[in-house]
Amino acid sequence: MKIQSASARLYRVPLAQPVSDAAHGIQTHFELIAVRVTDEDGVQGLGLTYTGGSGGLAIVSALEGGLLESLVGKDADLIELCWRDMWRAMHYVGQGGVVSFAISAIDVALWDIKGKRAQMPLWRLLGGHDGHVRCYAGGIDLNFSIEELLAQSEAFRENGFRAIKMKVGRPSLREDIERIEAMREELGEQFPLMVDANMAWSRMNALRAAKAFNPYGLTWLEEPVEPRDYASHASIAECGLVPIAAGENLRNFSEFKQLIDTGRIGYAEPDVTNCGGVTGFAKIARYAESHSAITTSHGLHDLSIHLLAAFPGTDFLEVHGYSLDAFLSRPLRIVDGYAEAPNTSGHGIELDWQKLERHAVQG
């Protein structure tokens, strides 16, 4: 079925409270870019990507500067062909970055159409492995006091979470240790606890942190160094002190291949909204599984749940702080640490456009 039209719109969504990490500082909002693709029968697919607060206009520019127009008249069912055509058309100006965000949003919309036409949920359409997906609460909390951190932890558990990630990368390692120690004492030894440094350290400081964190039985240490410093990832991983997770800042399969092969990570963390969409995520997840790395997720949990449910070798859906719950007809529910992948056609994300329109950036 041919594509009849495609459009994009940018929104600036306020956060319920300011949050902070080592890379981005204080954040008060995030940007949401929504792409809608419609075929000749009127079936519409929704694609989404987002930013941490800036850069959204550049993504919209990439979309409206040719990518959306190039879709019109193409067969919406030939997603791999559309994906490759977009990459080839844009490869000289960027095999990642803004281009990857834009292509990812389009790709997600095309898969949504495919699922709706097949009357299948996305995770089953992709192969279907296990719709019962383990989750963790992704705290963005570097600026929180220990008291606030523990209060947030209690709220997470009351809301059904049985695994939590906290931020590290405070001005001194001692502060990080005190915070982890407080969390571990609060949660108990067996409760899965992850920490995320958001690229805060050099290799030497990351090794020091990994050694200092070792007694606390962490599930993983995330992004200890710059994302494409594969050699440093390998040095930290090979110490065997704590499993390493990384990948949210990588934008294509080749980068993930290097991270897995050279960086020796335990957990690959693609974000479906910027790693090449559903098509890109699937390539990464299959490669990770074949090389003994577990695939987890980053961002937009209402969509990412389909990817973790679709493939073996996956674990721990991140329920992210950039939440769309206020605009969703069916927000994700967490019960005793798990969520169920939706069984509606496509990805099943239905937004309240009237409510979201209050946050629109451009006409």
C-alpha positions in Angstrom: 0.0 0.0 0.0 1.4 3.4 -1.1 2.2 6.2 1.4 -0.1 9.1 0.8 1.2 11.7 3.3 3.7 12.3 6.1 4.1 15.1 8.6 6.0 16.1 11.7 5.3 18.3 14.8 7.4 19.4 17.7 6.3 19.7 21.3 8.1 21.0 24.4 6.8 19.0 27.4 7.3 20.2 30.9 8.6 17.8 33.6 6.7 17.4 36.8 9.8 18.5 38.7 13.3 19.5 37.7 15.7 16.5 37.3 19.5 16.2 36.9 22.3 14.0 35.7 26.0 14.4 35.2 25.8 15.0 31.4 22.8 17.4 31.1 22.6 19.3 34.4 19.2 20.5 35.5 16.4 19.6 33.1 12.9 21.2 33.3 11.4 19.8 30.1 11.9 17.5 27.1 11.1 17.8 23.5 8.8 15.3 21.7 8.8 15.0 17.9 5.7 13.2 16.5 5.7 11.9 12.9 2.4 10.8 11.3 2.5 8.7 8.1 -0.7 7.8 6.3 -1.3 5.2 3.5 -3.8 5.3 0.7 -6.3 3.4 2.7 -6.2 6.0 5.5 -4.2 3.8 7.9 -2.0 6.1 10.0 1.2 5.2 11.7 2.7 7.2 14.6 6.4 7.6 15.0 8.1 9.3 18.0 11.5 10.6 19.0 12.6 13.0 21.7 15.4 15.2 23.0 16.6 16.2 26.5 15.4 19.7 25.9 17.1 21.1 22.8 17.7 20.1 19.2 14.2 19.3 18.3 14.0 21.9 15.6 17.0 20.4 13.9 15.3 17.0 13.8 12.1 18.6 12.4 14.2 20.4 9.8 15.8 17.0 8.7 12.3 15.5 8.4 10.8 18.4 6.5 13.9 19.0 4.5 13.3 16.0 2.3 12.9 12.8 4.3 9.1 13.0 4.7 8.5 14.1 1.1 10.6 11.2 -0.2 8.2 8.7 1.4 5.2 9.8 -0.6 4.3 7.2 -3.2 6.5 4.4 -1.7 5.2 1.1 -0.5 4.6 1.4 3.2 5.1 -2.4 3.6 8.7 -2.4 2.3 10.1 -1.0 5.5 13.7 -2.3 5.0 13.8 -0.7 1.6 12.5 2.7 2.9 15.0 2.5 5.8 18.0 1.8 3.5 16.9 4.6 1.0 16.7 7.1 3.9 20.2 6.1 5.2 21.7 6.3 1.7 20.1 9.6 1.0 21.4 11.2 4.2 24.7 9.3 4.9 27.0 12.1 3.8 25.6 14.6 6.2 25.3 12.2 9.1 25.2 8.5 9.9 23.9 9.3 13.4 22.9 12.4 15.3 19.9 14.4 14.0 19.6 12.2 10.9 19.2 9.0 13.1 16.5 10.6 15.2 14.5 11.6 12.1 14.9 8.2 10.4 13.9 6.4 13.6 10.7 8.3 14.0 9.7 7.5 10.4 10.6 3.9 10.8 8.5 3.5 13.9 5.5 5.0 12.1 5.9 2.6 9.2 6.0 -0.4 11.6 2.9 1.0 13.3 1.1 0.9 10.0 2.4 -2.6 9.3 1.1 -3.8 12.6 -2.3 -2.1 12.2 -2.7 -3.6 8.7 -1.8 -7.1 9.9 -4.0 -6.5 13.0 -1.1 -7.6 15.2 0.7 -6.0 18.1 4.2 -4.9 17.1 6.0 -7.3 19.4 4.2 -10.3 17.9 4.8 -9.0 14.4 8.5 -8.9 15.1 8.5 -12.5 16.1 7.2 -12.5 19.6 9.2 -14.0 22.5 7.7 -13.0 25.9 5.2 -10.3 26.5 5.8 -10.4 30.3 8.7 -7.9 30.6 10.7 -7.1 33.6 11.0 -3.3 34.3 13.1 -0.9 36.3 12.5 2.7 37.4 15.0 5.0 35.8 15.6 7.8 38.3 17.0 11.1 37.1 18.1 12.2 40.5 21.7 13.3 40.7 20.5 16.6 42.4 18.4 14.8 45.0 19.5 14.7 48.6 19.8 11.3 50.2 16.5 11.8 51.9 14.8 12.7 48.5 16.5 9.7 46.9 15.1 7.3 49.5 11.7 8.9 49.3 11.7 8.4 45.5 12.7 4.8 46.0 9.8 4.2 48.3 7.4 5.7 45.8 8.8 3.6 43.0 8.3 0.4 45.0 4.7 1.5 45.9 4.1 1.9 42.2 5.1 -1.7 41.5 8.8 -1.5 40.7 11.2 -4.2 41.9 14.3 -2.7 40.4 15.7 0.9 40.4 18.4 2.9 38.7 20.0 5.9 40.3 22.4 8.5 39.0 26.1 8.8 40.1 28.8 11.3 39.1 28.6 13.7 42.0 31.6 16.1 42.6 33.3 13.5 44.8 33.3 9.7 44.7 32.7 9.6 48.4 29.3 11.3 47.8 28.3 8.6 45.3 29.4 5.8 47.7 27.3 7.3 50.5 24.3 7.5 48.2 24.6 3.9 47.0 25.2 2.7 50.5 22.0 4.4 51.7 20.0 2.9 48.8 21.4 -0.6 49.3 20.6 -0.4 53.0 17.1 0.7 52.2 16.5 -1.8 49.5 18.2 -4.9 50.8 21.0 -7.0 49.3 18.9 -8.9 46.7 17.0 -5.9 45.2 18.3 -5.1 41.7 20.1 -1.7 41.8 21.7 0.0 38.8 23.8 3.2 38.7 24.2 5.5 35.7 27.2 7.9 35.4 26.2 9.6 32.2 29.8 9.7 30.9 31.0 11.6 34.0 34.5 10.0 34.3 37.9 9.4 32.7 39.0 5.8 32.4 41.0 6.1 35.6 38.2 7.6 37.6 35.8 5.0 36.2 38.0 2.2 37.3 38.2 3.7 40.8 34.4 4.0 40.9 33.9 0.4 39.7 36.2 -0.8 42.5 34.5 1.3 45.1 31.0 0.2 44.0 31.9 -3.5 43.9 30.8 -4.3 47.5 27.2 -3.2 46.8 26.2 -5.9 44.3 25.1 -3.6 41.5 23.3 -5.0 38.5 25.3 -2.7 36.2 27.3 0.5 36.0 26.0 2.5 33.0 28.0 4.9 30.7 31.0 5.3 32.9 33.0 7.0 30.1 32.4 8.7 26.7 30.2 6.4 24.6 32.6 5.8 21.7 35.6 5.2 23.9 35.4 1.5 23.3 38.9 0.7 24.7 38.0 2.3 28.1 34.8 0.4 28.3 36.8 -2.8 27.7 39.3 -1.9 30.5 36.5 -1.3 33.0 34.5 -4.4 31.9 37.5 -6.7 32.0 38.2 -5.9 35.6 35.1 -7.9 36.4 34.0 -5.6 39.2 30.6 -4.7 37.9 28.8 -5.4 34.6 28.8 -2.4 32.2 25.8 -1.1 30.3 26.1 1.4 27.5 24.6 2.5 24.2 22.0 5.2 24.7 24.2 7.7 23.0 25.1 5.5 20.0 23.1 6.0 16.9 23.7 3.1 14.5 24.5 -0.6 14.2 28.2 -0.2 13.4 28.7 1.7 16.7 26.9 -1.0 18.7 28.9 -3.7 17.0 32.2 -2.0 18.1 30.8 -1.5 21.6 29.9 -5.1 21.9 33.0 -6.5 20.2 35.7 -4.2 21.5 34.0 -2.6 24.5 33.1 -5.9 26.1 29.9 -4.6 27.6 27.4 -6.9 29.4 24.3 -4.8 28.5 23.6 -3.1 25.2 21.2 -0.2 25.6 19.8 1.0 22.2 17.0 3.6 22.2 14.5 2.7 19.5 13.7 6.4 18.9 17.3 7.3 17.8 19.2 4.1 16.9 17.4 3.6 13.5 14.0 2.9 14.8 12.4 -0.6 15.1 14.5 -1.7 12.1 17.8 -0.5 13.7 16.9 -1.8 17.2 16.2 -5.3 15.8 19.6 -5.5 14.1 21.3 -4.5 17.3 19.3 -6.9 19.5 20.0 -9.9 17.3 23.7 -9.1 17.1 23.9 -8.6 20.9 22.2 -11.9 21.6 24.6 -13.8 19.2 27.6 -12.2 21.1 26.4 -13.0 24.6 25.3 -9.4 25.5 21.9 -8.7 27.0 19.8 -6.0 25.3 18.0 -3.6 27.6 16.3 -0.3 26.6 16.5 3.4 27.0 13.7 5.9 26.8 10.0 5.9 25.6 9.1 2.8 27.5 5.6 2.6 26.0 7.2 1.8 22.6 10.4 0.0 23.9 8.4 -2.7 25.6 7.5 -4.1 22.2 11.2 -4.5 21.3 12.1 -6.3 24.6 9.0 -8.5 24.3 9.9 -9.4 20.7 13.4 -10.8 21.0 15.2 -13.4 23.3 18.3 -12.2 25.1 16.6 -9.0 26.5 16.0 -7.8 30.0 15.0 -4.8 32.1 12.7 -2.3 30.3 13.7 1.2 31.5 10.6 3.1 32.6 12.0 6.5 31.8 11.6 9.9 33.6 10.5 11.5 30.4 6.9 10.2 30.8 4.0 10.6 28.3 1.5 9.2 30.8 -0.4 12.5 31.0 -1.1 12.3 27.3 -1.8 8.6 26.9 -5.1 6.7 26.8 -3.4 3.6 28.1 -0.3 4.2 30.2 2.0 1.3 31.0 1.1 -0.5 34.3 3.8 -2.0 36.4 2.7 -4.9 38.7 5.3 -6.6 40.9 8.2 -5.5 38.7 6.7 -6.5 35.4 4.7 -4.9 32.6 2.6 -6.7 29.9 3.3 -5.8 26.2 0.1 -4.4 24.6 -2.0 -6.7 22.4 -3.5 -3.8 20.4 -2.6 -3.6 16.7 0.6 -1.7 16.0 2.4 -0.2 18.9 -0.8 0.9 20.5 0.3 4.4 21.6 -2.6 6.7 21.4 -1.9 10.3 22.3 -4.4 13.0 23.5 -3.5 15.4 20.7 -5.7 18.2 22.0 -4.0 18.1 25.4 -0.5 17.8 23.8 -1.2 20.7 21.4 -0.8 23.1 24.3 2.9 22.3 24.2 3.3 22.6 20.4 6.4 24.7 19.4 5.6 25.4 15.8 2.6 25.6 13.6 
